[in-house]
Every structure is written in C-alpha cells, then in structure tokens.
C-alpha cells in the first residue's frame, strides 16, 4: 500500500483583481459596521413622557443632562434604579447606586417628592434585569399606574437596557430610552481608542448573548 503525504489540488483561485475586489468589500463592511454599530447599540426612542427612570450607575455629566431632559419634558417623577454597591461599601453612606443617585439629584436641586429610589437585591449576574424587576415591584407596591417609562442610560448599553426593562415590565408598559454620551471616548470614533473598542464590542456581545440565551426564569 502506498501512503501519500500530499496531493495535487486543481480548481479556481482568485486573480489579483479578485483579491482586490474582496478586500474592498471587506473594508466596506468593516466601515459600515464602524459607522453604524454605535448608533444601533445606543438608541434614542419614544416616549419622552411618563416616568423618567435613571440607571443609578451613570456618571455625573450624564446625570446633569438627565436633569435637563426631566425639566424639559412631561414627566411625573424620577425613579432611580440600581444594584447594591459592593466596592468600598463599608466606606459608603449609601448601600445602592439608586440611593446614591437619588441623593445626587437632590443635591442638584430636585425635591424628595420628585425622586424615588429602588434597589435590586444583591446579585452576581443579570443586574440590569434585576434592576428592572425591582422597578416593576415598586410600581406595583406604590400603585403607580403610569404606563410610559423613559429610561436614561449611557452609551451602547442602551439597547440591551431597553430590551431588558421592556421584558421585565411587560406589554402593559412602553419603554423609551435616551442613551447619553459617554465621557471616556468619542462615540463617533469609538474604534480609535481602547476604551471605545472594549465598551462597544463588549456591549455588542452582551446584547447578542442576551437576545439568544437569556431567559428570565433562569436568572
């Protein structure tokens, strides 16, 4: 028996022009991805009315903008959501991001009657969904019947946040969103910085994972 370590392969191979066209197409796809993926992950959608819900972990600059949105819109109140603070919790005056952000809003001029804080239980995963469930439980407990919710978050976390809040609140509520600008990088040129690449690609993977594999009953 004769053993062969190689074999002759015949077939069609791209010409130089073929390789050039393929490279142009690949670059075009990459460019389209770079130009549109951020806006896809950081949407701005209606309704701009009802209850303004702020994810408590957002930074100070986005929070300033959230106050402007609140004062310019037709909102009945602000509800801050968030998980428990873990890092440096023994030094914190607040146990959760939602409580801390309520205090920040009051420091910036909002009254105690305008702002409510609701925190999820201490949890290791699916924190955004847990925050949304805490919001739903608050609405039921306080008998708040407002069906329009407008969510404030930051950057490419927006699409995943809106999906999870809508999933938690159900069809009785309409969830809109404002994905405010992040300060760590230029959103229009996110692919030029390591912070932008990590954040955008990380959120893209997280969003796809959530849509395909996340099931509330398994949380």
N, C-alpha and C positions, 0 to 999 in steps of 0.2 A: 504494500500500500504506500502511495506517495503522499507525503504531507506537504502542503504549501503554506508558507507564511505570508504571502502577498498574493494579490490578484489584480488583474487588469480591469479597470473600470472605464467604460465608454459612456458618453452621454453629453448633454449640452451644458456648457458653462457660460456664465455671463461674460460679455465682452467688456472692454474698458468703459464704453458708453453705458452698458447695462449697470455696471457697478456705480457709475456716476449718478445715474438716474435713481438708483436705490438709495444712495447716500443723500441725495436731495430730498427724496420722500421721507426718509428717516429724520432728517433735520427739520422738515416741515412739521411732522408730527410732534417732535420734541418742542418746537417753538410754540405750536398751538397749545400744547399741554402747559407750557410755562406761562403763557399769557392768560389762560382761562381757568386753570385749576384753582387759583386762589379765590376768584370771584364765585366759583362753584361751591367751595367749602365755606365761604363767608358771605352768605346771602343777606339780603335786605327784603323782608316780605311783610305784608299787611297781616293783622290790623294794627294800626298805630292808635289804639284806644283800649279802654278797659282797665286791666290791672297791669302795671309795669313790674315785671319780675326781673330782678338783678341777680346774676350769679355772683355770690359773695367773694369769690377769689379774684375778681378783676382788680386791676391796679388803680392808682389814684387819678391818672389822666382820663382813662375811660369812664371812671365814676363821675368826674366833673361833666363829661359830655352826657352821661346818663341823666344827670340833673337837668341839663338844658332840654333834653328830649321830654322829660317829665313835665317841666314847666310850660313847654310849648305845645304839648298835646292835651288830649282829653282823657286823663287817667283818674281813676277813683282813688287809687292808693299805690304804694310801692310795697312789694314783698321781696325780701332778701332770702335767697336760698344758699345752702352750702353744707359742707361736711364738718366734722369735728376737726379742730386744729390739733395736729399731732406734734410737729416740730416746735420745740420751745414752749409747749403747752403749760409747763409749770411756771413760766415767766409771764404768761399772757393774762390780761384782765378778762379776756373773752374765751369761751370754750369752743366756739364755732366761727367759721368765716361769715356766716349770716349775721350773727350778733355783732361781730366787729364792723361789718359794713353798715349795719343799722346805725351804730354809733358814729361812723364816719359821716353818714348822711345827716345825722342830727348836728354834728359839728359844723357841717356846711350849710346849715340853716333850715333844714326840714324839721317839722314838728314830730313829736312822738306819735300823734294820731295819724300822721300820713304814712308811717313806715311800720311794717311788721316783719319780724324775723322768724324763720322756721328752719330748723336744722335736722338733717338726717341722723340716723343712728351711726355709731362708729362702724365703719365698713372698709374692707380692703379692696373691693373691686366694684365696678358699675356705679361709681359715685354720682355721676350725673343723673342716672336713672333714679338712684336712691333720693337725690335732692328733689327730683320731680315728684316722686311718690310722697315725700314729706309735704310738698306744696299741695298736692291733691288732698291729703289728710287734713291740712289746715283749712282749705276751702270748705270741706265738709263739716269740720268741727265748728267753724265760725259761721256756718250757714251763708257763705258768700256765693251768691248765685250768678255773678258776672261771668259770662261765657267767653269773653275776649281776653286773651292774655298776650302781652307783648314782651318777649324775652330779650334781655340785654346780656350779651356776652362779648368775647373778644376774639378777633381773627378767625382762622379756619376751624376753630372749634364749633362755629356757629351751626353748620348743617347737622352735625351729629347731635348737638344740644337740642335743636328744634325737633328733630326726629324723636328723641327720647322723651322730651316733655310732652309732645303730642301723643306718643304711645302711652305714657303714664296717665295723662288727663282724659284721654278717650275722645270719642266723637262729639261729646257734648261741649267741648271747648275748641276754639280756633286759636292756634298759636302762631303769632308772627314773631319776627326776630330782627334785631339790629346787631350786626357783627362789627363792633367798633375796632378802630385801628390799634394795632399793637405798637409799642414803643421800641421793641428790641431790634426791629429791622424794617426796611422799606417794603411794604406789601407788594408794590408794583415790580420790584426787583428782588423778590424773596430768594431767588435762585443764586444770588450773588453773595450771600452770607451763609455761614454755617448754621446760625440760629434760624434763619428763614427756611433752609433746606430741612433741618431736623423737625421744625414745627409743622411745615406744610405736608411733607411726606409722611410724618408720623400721624397727623390727623387724617390724611387720606387712607392710610392703612387701617386706622381705628374706625373710621366711618364704614369702610367696606366690611370689616370684621363684624361691626355691629349689625349692619343690614343682613348679613348672611348667617351669622352664628348666634347672635344674641337672642335669647328667649327669656322673657321676664320671669317665668316660673322657675328658671334655673338660677336666678340671682341669689 
